[in-house]
């Protein structure tokens, strides 16, 4: 399933496989502080009252991917973690996925 955001991101990234996702006007990368400012500004424009920060977006994406069924080892690779324990801090498996995995293990 492609969301409008995913389609926009695909257009932005194109076929690129490496490098900065978003480039500054000077062609380099944004500083951590500038990214924080951008995220805060976009959240305000969207009317989000909750405190929003880049790392929260990372957790949200990880949870969303896990909820959509992405296997943990692929999620680990996507997030760039070396240890599975680090990835496990980023999301909570959906109960339905745990139940499905249990039933599959018991039947297989």
MMTF fields as JSON, N, C-alpha, C and O atoms, coordinates in Angstrom:
{
  "mmtfVersion": "1.0.0",
  "mmtfProducer": "UNKNOWN",
  "numBonds": 431,
  "numAtoms": 432,
  "numGroups": 108,
  "numChains": 1,
  "numModels": 1,
  "chainsPerModel": [1],
  "groupsPerChain": [108],
  "chainIdList": ["A"],
  "bondAtomList": [4, 2, 8, 6, 12, 10, 16, 14, 20, 18, 24, 22, 28, 26, 32, 30, 36, 34, 40, 38, 44, 42, 48, 46, 52, 50, 56, 54, 60, 58, 64, 62, 68, 66, 72, 70, 76, 74, 80, 78, 84, 82, 88, 86, 92, 90, 96, 94, 100, 98, 104, 102, 108, 106, 112, 110, 116, 114, 120, 118, 124, 122, 128, 126, 132, 130, 136, 134, 140, 138, 144, 142, 148, 146, 152, 150, 156, 154, 160, 158, 164, 162, 168, 166, 172, 170, 176, 174, 180, 178, 184, 182, 188, 186, 192, 190, 196, 194, 200, 198, 204, 202, 208, 206, 212, 210, 216, 214, 220, 218, 224, 222, 228, 226, 232, 230, 236, 234, 240, 238, 244, 242, 248, 246, 252, 250, 256, 254, 260, 258, 264, 262, 268, 266, 272, 270, 276, 274, 280, 278, 284, 282, 288, 286, 292, 290, 296, 294, 300, 298, 304, 302, 308, 306, 312, 310, 316, 314, 320, 318, 324, 322, 328, 326, 332, 330, 336, 334, 340, 338, 344, 342, 348, 346, 352, 350, 356, 354, 360, 358, 364, 362, 368, 366, 372, 370, 376, 374, 380, 378, 384, 382, 388, 386, 392, 390, 396, 394, 400, 398, 404, 402, 408, 406, 412, 410, 416, 414, 420, 418, 424, 422, 428, 426],
  "bondOrderList": [1, 1, 1, 1, 1, 1, 1, 1, 1, 1, 1, 1, 1, 1, 1, 1, 1, 1, 1, 1, 1, 1, 1, 1, 1, 1, 1, 1, 1, 1, 1, 1, 1, 1, 1, 1, 1, 1, 1, 1, 1, 1, 1, 1, 1, 1, 1, 1, 1, 1, 1, 1, 1, 1, 1, 1, 1, 1, 1, 1, 1, 1, 1, 1, 1, 1, 1, 1, 1, 1, 1, 1, 1, 1, 1, 1, 1, 1, 1, 1, 1, 1, 1, 1, 1, 1, 1, 1, 1, 1, 1, 1, 1, 1, 1, 1, 1, 1, 1, 1, 1, 1, 1, 1, 1, 1, 1],
  "groupList": [{"groupName": "UNK", "atomNameList": ["N", "CA", "C", "O"], "elementList": ["N", "C", "C", "O"], "formalChargeList": [0, 0, 0, 0], "bondAtomList": [1, 0, 2, 1, 3, 2], "bondOrderList": [1, 1, 2], "singleLetterCode": "X", "chemCompType": "L-PEPTIDE LINKING"}],
  "groupTypeList": [0, 0, 0, 0, 0, 0, 0, 0, 0, 0, 0, 0, 0, 0, 0, 0, 0, 0, 0, 0, 0, 0, 0, 0, 0, 0, 0, 0, 0, 0, 0, 0, 0, 0, 0, 0, 0, 0, 0, 0, 0, 0, 0, 0, 0, 0, 0, 0, 0, 0, 0, 0, 0, 0, 0, 0, 0, 0, 0, 0, 0, 0, 0, 0, 0, 0, 0, 0, 0, 0, 0, 0, 0, 0, 0, 0, 0, 0, 0, 0, 0, 0, 0, 0, 0, 0, 0, 0, 0, 0, 0, 0, 0, 0, 0, 0, 0, 0, 0, 0, 0, 0, 0, 0, 0, 0, 0, 0],
  "groupIdList": [1, 2, 3, 4, 5, 6, 7, 8, 9, 10, 11, 12, 13, 14, 15, 16, 17, 18, 19, 20, 21, 22, 23, 24, 25, 26, 27, 28, 29, 30, 31, 32, 33, 34, 35, 36, 37, 38, 39, 40, 41, 42, 43, 44, 45, 46, 47, 48, 49, 50, 51, 52, 53, 54, 55, 56, 57, 58, 59, 60, 61, 62, 63, 64, 65, 66, 67, 68, 69, 70, 71, 72, 73, 74, 75, 76, 77, 78, 79, 80, 81, 82, 83, 84, 85, 86, 87, 88, 89, 90, 91, 92, 93, 94, 95, 96, 97, 98, 99, 100, 101, 102, 103, 104, 105, 106, 107, 108],
  "secStructList": [7, 7, 7, 2, 2, 2, 2, 2, 2, 2, 2, 2, 2, 6, 6, 7, 7, 1, 1, 7, 1, 1, 5, 7, 6, 6, 1, 1, 5, 7, 7, 2, 2, 2, 2, 2, 2, 2, 2, 2, 2, 2, 2, 2, 2, 6, 6, 7, 7, 1, 7, 7, 7, 2, 2, 2, 2, 2, 2, 2, 2, 2, 2, 2, 2, 2, 2, 6, 6, 7, 7, 2, 2, 2, 2, 2, 2, 2, 2, 6, 7, 1, 1, 2, 2, 2, 2, 2, 6, 6, 7, 7, 7, 7, 2, 2, 2, 2, 2, 2, 2, 2, 2, 2, 2, 2, 2, 7],
  "xCoordList": [0.834, 0.0, 0.884, 1.749, 0.668, 1.436, 0.582, -0.496, 1.072, 0.384, 0.842, 1.866, 0.106, 0.57, 1.979, 2.785, 2.277, 3.615, 4.674, 5.732, 4.387, 5.345, 5.607, 6.741, 4.561, 4.729, 5.584, 6.454, 5.336, 6.135, 7.594, 8.497, 7.817, 9.178, 9.882, 11.061, 9.174, 9.76, 10.159, 11.209, 9.32, 9.667, 10.912, 11.765, 11.01, 12.159, 13.446, 14.489, 13.357, 14.537, 14.92, 16.105, 13.926, 14.207, 14.857, 14.424, 15.885, 16.589, 17.812, 18.575, 18.002, 19.161, 19.161, 18.115, 20.293, 20.401, 21.252, 21.276, 21.949, 22.826, 22.855, 22.369, 23.425, 23.545, 22.463, 21.624, 22.493, 21.551, 20.154, 19.973, 19.182, 17.788, 17.348, 16.717, 17.69, 17.359, 18.649, 19.453, 18.838, 20.053, 19.758, 18.679, 20.718, 20.554, 20.696, 21.08, 20.384, 20.51, 21.943, 22.182, 22.892, 24.307, 24.774, 25.93, 23.878, 24.228, 24.729, 24.923, 24.945, 25.387, 24.193, 23.124, 24.393, 23.295, 22.899, 23.658, 21.701, 21.218, 21.845, 22.139, 22.043, 22.524, 21.387, 20.22, 21.734, 20.717, 19.762, 18.55, 20.3, 19.468, 18.49, 17.327, 18.943, 18.062, 16.943, 15.806, 17.243, 16.216, 15.178, 13.978, 15.638, 14.71, 13.789, 12.586, 14.355, 13.562, 12.526, 11.378, 12.918, 12.005, 10.862, 9.702, 11.172, 10.147, 9.176, 7.962, 9.703, 8.849, 7.952, 6.763, 8.497, 7.734, 6.615, 5.485, 6.928, 5.928, 4.826, 3.651, 5.202, 4.206, 3.272, 2.062, 3.823, 2.996, 2.043, 0.866, 2.546, 1.707, 0.577, -0.515, 0.845, -0.163, -1.133, -2.094, -0.871, -1.754, -1.534, -2.42, -0.372, -0.055, 0.336, 1.262, -0.374, -0.141, 0.971, 1.669, 1.117, 2.102, 3.517, 3.745, 4.459, 5.859, 6.323, 6.205, 6.844, 7.307, 8.786, 9.221, 9.55, 10.984, 11.424, 10.727, 12.581, 13.001, 13.031, 12.625, 13.496, 13.593, 12.209, 12.045, 11.221, 9.844, 9.357, 8.661, 9.721, 9.34, 9.98, 9.358, 11.214, 11.913, 11.174, 10.966, 10.778, 10.012, 8.675, 8.243, 8.029, 6.715, 6.809, 5.974, 7.823, 8.019, 8.308, 7.766, 9.154, 9.47, 8.207, 7.98, 7.384, 6.149, 5.207, 4.592, 5.103, 4.2, 4.637, 3.809, 5.937, 6.447, 6.22, 5.848, 6.446, 6.209, 4.732, 4.387, 3.856, 2.415, 1.975, 1.011, 2.678, 2.342, 2.959, 2.774, 3.701, 4.21, 5.666, 6.115, 6.419, 7.842, 8.536, 8.395, 9.275, 9.992, 11.039, 11.619, 11.273, 12.174, 13.583, 14.191, 14.103, 15.474, 15.561, 16.59, 14.478, 14.469, 14.295, 14.888, 13.494, 13.334, 14.66, 15.027, 15.367, 16.685, 17.632, 18.353, 17.63, 18.488, 18.052, 18.894, 16.748, 16.216, 16.656, 17.031, 16.608, 16.977, 18.485, 18.965, 19.232, 20.691, 21.25, 22.32, 20.53, 20.984, 21.819, 21.522, 22.87, 23.676, 23.067, 23.133, 22.468, 21.925, 20.401, 19.764, 19.808, 18.343, 17.721, 16.607, 18.436, 17.909, 17.649, 16.7, 18.476, 18.278, 16.998, 16.214, 16.781, 15.568, 14.328, 13.304, 14.414, 13.259, 12.807, 11.655, 13.678, 13.291, 12.437, 11.793, 12.429, 11.751, 10.289, 9.557, 9.845, 8.461, 7.931, 8.685, 6.652, 5.943, 5.192, 4.356, 5.463, 4.742, 3.237, 2.808, 2.441, 0.983, 0.605, 1.2, -0.384, -0.826, -1.265, -1.044, -1.88, -2.326, -1.136, -1.225, -0.036, 1.154, 1.767, 2.236, 1.76, 2.288, 1.426, 1.951, 0.104, -0.81, -0.601, -0.54, -0.491, -0.275, 1.032, 1.084, 2.081, 3.383, 3.3, 3.879, 2.578, 2.396, 1.669, 2.102, 0.541, -0.257, 0.539, 0.44, 1.322, 2.146, 3.189, 3.437, 3.802, 4.814, 4.205, 4.815, 3.004, 2.357, 1.851, 1.801, 1.483, 0.961, 2.049, 1.838, 3.187, 4.231, 5.214, 6.157],
  "yCoordList": [-1.175, 0.0, 1.245, 1.397, 2.122, 3.355, 4.519, 4.769, 5.22, 6.415, 7.582, 7.482, 8.695, 9.868, 10.293, 10.7, 10.198, 10.567, 9.64, 10.094, 8.341, 7.376, 7.661, 7.562, 8.012, 8.348, 9.597, 9.642, 10.613, 11.839, 11.545, 12.044, 10.732, 10.389, 9.622, 9.859, 8.705, 7.942, 8.88, 8.7, 9.883, 10.862, 11.646, 11.932, 11.992, 12.754, 11.937, 12.428, 10.676, 9.825, 9.276, 9.146, 8.955, 8.388, 7.028, 6.2, 6.797, 5.52, 5.544, 4.579, 6.635, 6.782, 5.698, 5.412, 5.097, 4.034, 4.453, 3.75, 5.578, 6.033, 7.555, 8.21, 8.085, 9.534, 10.117, 9.394, 11.408, 12.099, 12.073, 12.276, 11.825, 11.8, 13.2, 13.377, 14.191, 15.578, 16.375, 16.307, 17.118, 17.915, 19.382, 19.879, 20.057, 21.488, 22.242, 21.669, 23.514, 24.323, 24.371, 24.559, 24.199, 24.214, 22.856, 22.706, 21.869, 20.552, 19.579, 18.401, 20.052, 19.171, 18.591, 18.39, 18.334, 17.803, 18.826, 19.738, 18.646, 19.527, 19.129, 17.956, 20.109, 19.819, 19.204, 19.317, 18.556, 17.972, 19.061, 18.852, 20.194, 21.292, 21.769, 22.033, 21.881, 22.347, 21.337, 21.731, 20.064, 19.044, 19.155, 19.037, 19.378, 19.574, 20.764, 20.696, 21.842, 23.034, 22.747, 23.179, 22.033, 21.702, 20.832, 21.092, 19.81, 18.909, 19.688, 19.509, 20.542, 21.342, 22.262, 22.386, 22.898, 23.815, 23.096, 23.582, 21.953, 21.187, 20.692, 20.692, 20.274, 19.82, 20.965, 20.768, 22.15, 23.314, 23.639, 23.92, 23.602, 23.874, 22.855, 23.184, 21.613, 20.548, 20.59, 19.823, 21.484, 21.606, 20.545, 20.29, 19.93, 18.901, 19.585, 20.395, 19.255, 19.878, 19.172, 19.79, 17.877, 17.066, 17.482, 17.941, 17.319, 17.597, 16.566, 15.36, 17.051, 16.184, 16.459, 17.61, 15.393, 15.522, 14.39, 13.382, 14.549, 13.56, 12.125, 11.216, 11.898, 10.529, 9.907, 8.698, 10.722, 10.235, 9.751, 8.739, 10.469, 10.037, 8.694, 7.847, 8.504, 7.234, 6.085, 5.023, 6.316, 5.301, 5.035, 3.887, 6.089, 5.96, 5.141, 4.272, 5.418, 4.658, 3.197, 2.301, 2.95, 1.571, 0.838, -0.304, 1.489, 0.856, 0.587, -0.476, 1.557, 1.402, 0.235, -0.568, 0.145, -0.95, -2.304, -3.281, -2.349, -3.586, -3.95, -5.119, -2.96, -3.213, -3.72, -4.478, -3.306, -3.744, -5.099, -5.626, -5.66, -7.016, -7.131, -8.226, -6.045, -6.154, -7.041, -6.832, -8.019, -8.926, -8.157, -7.188, -8.6, -7.886, -7.726, -6.665, -8.773, -8.664, -7.631, -6.975, -7.486, -6.457, -5.07, -4.102, -4.973, -3.706, -3.292, -2.117, -4.25, -3.992, -3.431, -2.466, -4.024, -3.56, -2.175, -1.308, -1.958, -0.664, 0.446, 1.535, 0.161, 1.169, 1.301, 2.254, 0.342, 0.411, -0.024, 0.426, -0.894, -1.381, -2.635, -3.491, -2.737, -3.949, -5.036, -6.219, -4.627, -5.601, -5.633, -4.58, -6.829, -6.928, -6.239, -5.721, -6.232, -5.606, -4.119, -3.572, -3.469, -2.045, -1.848, -0.948, -2.678, -2.59, -2.851, -2.191, -3.8, -4.158, -3.01, -2.994, -2.055, -0.887, 0.086, 0.967, -0.07, 0.887, 0.582, 1.458, -0.609, -0.943, -2.02, -2.712, -2.128, -3.156, -4.006, -3.473, -5.321, -6.141, -6.103, -6.105, -6.069, -6.12, -7.489, -8.507, -7.488, -8.759, -9.741, -10.946, -9.224, -10.121, -10.786, -11.946, -10.073, -10.663, -11.722, -12.757, -11.454, -12.434, -13.697, -14.811, -13.521, -14.661, -15.446, -16.675, -14.74, -15.406, -16.2, -17.331, -15.594, -16.28, -17.52, -18.557, -17.411, -18.555, -19.687, -20.839, -19.332, -20.346, -20.994, -22.201, -20.192, -20.733, -21.693, -22.749, -21.324, -22.19, -23.497, -24.561, -23.398, -24.593, -25.519, -26.736, -24.956, -25.753, -26.195, -27.113, -25.564, -25.847, -26.768, -27.101],
  "zCoordList": [0.0, 0.0, 0.0, 0.863, -0.958, -1.047, -0.588, -1.127, 0.402, 0.862, 0.013, -0.663, 0.029, -0.717, -0.292, -1.129, 1.024, 1.482, 0.9, 0.464, 0.892, 0.345, -1.129, -1.596, -1.849, -3.274, -3.447, -4.316, -2.617, -2.676, -2.357, -3.027, -1.333, -0.939, -2.043, -2.306, -2.693, -3.8, -4.94, -5.556, -5.218, -6.246, -5.857, -6.698, -4.57, -4.089, -4.145, -4.578, -3.7, -3.611, -4.977, -5.286, -5.795, -7.117, -6.984, -6.182, -7.76, -7.734, -6.824, -6.785, -6.094, -5.217, -4.153, -3.569, -3.892, -2.891, -1.7, -0.69, -1.793, -0.716, -0.711, -1.633, 0.33, 0.437, 1.33, 1.866, 1.479, 2.352, 1.757, 0.556, 2.598, 2.151, 1.731, 0.689, 2.553, 2.239, 2.214, 3.145, 1.158, 1.013, 1.268, 0.945, 1.844, 2.088, 0.765, -0.254, 0.802, -0.419, -0.929, -2.122, -0.017, -0.403, -0.927, -1.322, -0.931, -1.461, -0.421, -0.719, 0.802, 1.883, 2.615, 2.038, 3.871, 4.676, 5.744, 6.071, 6.269, 7.329, 8.665, 8.898, 9.53, 10.883, 11.69, 11.317, 12.793, 13.66, 14.153, 14.204, 14.506, 15.005, 13.94, 14.244, 12.705, 11.623, 11.373, 11.113, 11.446, 11.266, 12.387, 12.137, 13.613, 14.732, 14.464, 14.716, 13.958, 13.655, 12.571, 12.679, 11.542, 10.444, 10.949, 10.631, 11.726, 12.255, 13.139, 13.037, 13.996, 14.876, 14.06, 14.355, 13.055, 12.217, 11.461, 11.409, 10.885, 10.134, 11.073, 10.708, 12.268, 13.246, 13.625, 13.738, 13.822, 14.149, 13.004, 13.233, 11.778, 10.607, 10.483, 10.019, 10.903, 10.822, 12.004, 12.06, 12.932, 14.09, 15.153, 15.968, 15.152, 16.142, 17.442, 17.473, 18.511, 19.816, 20.605, 21.408, 20.36, 21.07, 20.671, 19.551, 21.589, 21.26, 20.227, 20.444, 19.119, 18.034, 17.805, 17.801, 17.616, 17.395, 16.472, 16.351, 15.817, 14.807, 15.313, 14.588, 16.525, 17.011, 17.211, 17.046, 17.563, 17.676, 16.31, 16.218, 15.26, 13.908, 13.571, 12.929, 14.001, 13.765, 14.457, 13.87, 15.718, 16.448, 15.766, 15.659, 15.31, 14.673, 13.394, 13.144, 12.588, 11.345, 11.667, 11.02, 12.66, 13.039, 13.479, 13.079, 14.299, 14.763, 13.6, 13.515, 12.712, 11.564, 10.679, 10.248, 10.411, 9.591, 10.276, 9.627, 11.591, 12.342, 12.292, 12.117, 12.446, 12.395, 11.03, 10.926, 9.987, 8.64, 8.311, 7.214, 9.279, 9.105, 8.696, 8.356, 8.717, 8.368, 9.406, 10.611, 8.924, 9.815, 10.608, 10.117, 11.838, 12.735, 12.165, 12.303, 11.526, 10.995, 9.872, 9.709, 9.094, 8.043, 8.648, 8.171, 9.686, 10.39, 11.012, 10.987, 11.563, 12.143, 11.081, 11.336, 9.917, 8.825, 8.363, 8.13, 8.227, 7.807, 8.761, 8.327, 10.058, 11.056, 11.225, 11.839, 10.68, 10.757, 12.106, 12.514, 12.79, 14.086, 13.927, 13.095, 14.736, 14.712, 15.586, 15.253, 16.715, 17.664, 17.607, 17.554, 17.618, 17.62, 18.834, 18.751, 19.958, 21.171, 20.971, 21.534, 20.18, 19.903, 19.114, 19.415, 18.113, 17.295, 18.141, 17.964, 19.048, 19.872, 20.768, 21.201, 21.057, 21.848, 21.046, 21.616, 19.74, 18.878, 18.625, 18.162, 18.907, 18.579, 19.521, 20.205, 19.528, 20.287, 19.265, 18.535, 19.188, 18.208, 18.471, 19.625, 17.41, 17.568, 18.116, 17.762, 18.975, 19.559, 18.466, 18.585, 17.412, 16.34, 15.661, 15.258, 15.53, 14.9, 15.804, 15.333, 17.11, 18.051, 18.003, 17.977, 17.992, 17.928, 16.633, 16.656, 15.503, 14.215, 14.215, 13.731, 14.764, 14.811, 15.694, 15.372, 16.809, 17.7, 16.987, 17.014, 16.339, 15.656, 14.517, 14.295, 13.801, 12.72, 13.272, 12.691, 14.397, 15.001, 15.502, 15.401, 16.04, 16.579, 15.462, 15.644, 14.324, 13.211, 12.245, 11.452, 12.301, 11.319, 11.806, 11.088]
}
